[in-house]
Amino acid sequence: MKPDLHIVGAGLTGLTAAIEAAEHGRRVTVAEAHSRPGGRARTLANPYRANLGTHAVYVDGPWWAWLERRDLTPPIVGAPRHVGLVRAGGRLGPWPAELSQAIAALPAEAPADEAFRVWLLRYVDAKTAEAIIGVAFIFTFDHDPGRLSAAFAHQRLRRALAGYVRYVTGGWSTLVDLLAERAADLGVRIRTHTRVSALPAGPTILATSLATARQLTGDQSLTWPSARVATIDLGLRADDGPDWFRVMDLDDRIYVARYSLADLTLAPPGHELIQISAACAPGERKADAERRVRHLLDESWPGWRARVQWYRSALRTDCTGALDLPGTTWHDRPAISRGDTLTVATDQSAAPGLLAEVGIAAAQLALQQLGETPRPAKALTRA
């Protein structure tokens, strides 16, 4: 039968939109270019179950509540209680207590029209300001979060340090499988290996990247700043490893996490999975970022090179969520509604939230603009 709604992209945003629309009785078809759903939330098969880039879920956010109401929450784990190492001001060591104190002493609100660095320097010295800006890399992936809107960076800093970060057991494909199964149970047709080259006829949600949406629509206004980041994944033998779970290089904007310490299913017995993000400045090559990462690992894990069993790296652009520059907020991002029957729901759309939450909020707004209204929470829970 002809669908009531076309969705392009079976990532977290597309699957969320499909489930909500099907709950309202819509016939939904989802087109996905890859061999399986997931979008950027894909996880490799064994032996090293690496996500496509580092991923975490915030269990204090609106999307987690959405999952809970539908009994769709995946198994999750928190960070293990291992030592964390931090490089700040050229020194590699434990997290400095004075940094936590400085962040806690900042005002509760920050202005949107002022750069984060400029705002910080009114309250802390230059060295502390740069360390706080380095922390902001962890959740923005940007090479210089100090240039971003103070309101944007500060709000995310507060949430990131509040202790609500969790990791999906088995990788993000665990969650994707739950969503895809629920969508199928509701009658959603997910067509994989289907690359859309023209806009479908009828109501459509583009749950893709802005670049893909721009290509499909020809709408050059579908653009917004995002980060440029190198990702490196390592599979290593686990013998005689260090005692840290993560290393945060606030000077060089690098984040290293031994995810298999939190979730043993991510690597074979006796092995570990390490995932790394390194911010890339405009024009910086992936090879240069990899060189910086190797230097950090040499210092924090002597002998790691001899343990490497598997290695992959990539340079990722325009896929890390929106970045609001001074004078802008989420309201200024590309509008979700693009006419009577077309909406664009991406991580960079005009919707609130943190990282992937923006795409989820965009999907819900897109459905409202296509004529849907939220259902009562009681009706959303699996019997």
Secondary structure, DSSP 8 states (H G I E B T S, - for coil): ---SEEEE--BHHHHHHHHHHHHTT--EEEE-SSSSSBTT--B--SS---BSS---EETTSHHHHHHHHTT----EE---S-EEEEEETTEEEE--HHHHHHHHTS-S---TTSBHHHHHTTTS-HHHHHHHHHHHHHHH--S-GGGSBHHHHHHHHHHHTTT-EEEETT-THHHHHHHHHHHHHTT-EEE-S----S--SSSEEE-S-HHHHHHHH--TT------EEEEEEEEEE-TT--SEEEEEETTTTEEEEEHHHH-GGGS-TTEEEEEEEEE--TT--HHHHHHHHHHHHHHHSTTGGGGEEEEEEEEEES-S-----TT--GGGS--SB-SSSEEE--TTSS--SSTHHHHHHHHHHHHHHTT-----GGGGS--
